[in-house]
């Protein structure tokens, strides 16, 4: 039986109406995620839409050298200012909320929030990791020194903290209580910088020294490697909601995208960057039911 064009049109319109209704009542995301990249070359954090299109600078930090980026539970963006020894905070709308933390910070670099909303900061020059409340109060040194240039930082699903030790070429693991669980891995690391967990719990490490991204199992076993001409001093890395990996190429002023299977999807961002270092992704906004 052949359907009339009018009937087909009615079916399509009904489908669009049902999809819109489902999105409204179930809270399905209908807005795209937004990407933020810190740039050491011009002391800005640049903003990009879901297609990699530049949306302009979030803020110009003068000579303060923005570094690590992380979003809290409310969608506020925290920026580590390596040159000013402070953490600055911005609302989801981009409003400057001022200095969140300034106590016991020495070249703050990596940022990560735990499940309780507390912020952890790697201090690359003092070799420690500070812990701060959601309001910025200093809660003490989570790791009190002894780390040789800690940079990248990330939590696994169990709340264990992983730290990339740049000068020692290791990834160190700590329990939620701060107990030193030893070296997670030192295999094939060459100036490890940014780190991130994929949805399956595997750890990815950006090796700034040999232009690779290394993947490790939850037990620290080396799995595979992403390398090639597309990588040039990789520093920050992050996963989006779909499991795609984004890699900041500090040396090429680009961000490269890889599929969950590791396929190179090309340059996601190739304009508007000046010595980019780290990347953070604000998940798509959710509609309220």
Secondary structure, DSSP 8 states (H G I E B T S, - for coil): ----HHHHHHHHHHHHHHHHHHHHHHT---S--EEEEEETTTTEEEEE-TTS-EEEEEEE-TTS-EEEEEE-TTS-EEEEETTTTEEEEE-TT--EEEEEE-TT-SSEEEEEE-TTS-EEEEETTTTEEEEE-TT--EEEEEE-S--SSEEEEEE-TTS-EEEEETTTTEEEEE-TT--EEEEEE-TT-SSEEEEEE-TTS-EEEEETTTTEEEEE-TTS-EEEEEESTT-SSEEEEEE-TTS-EEEEETTTTEEEEE-TT--EEEEEE-SS-SSEEEEEEE-------
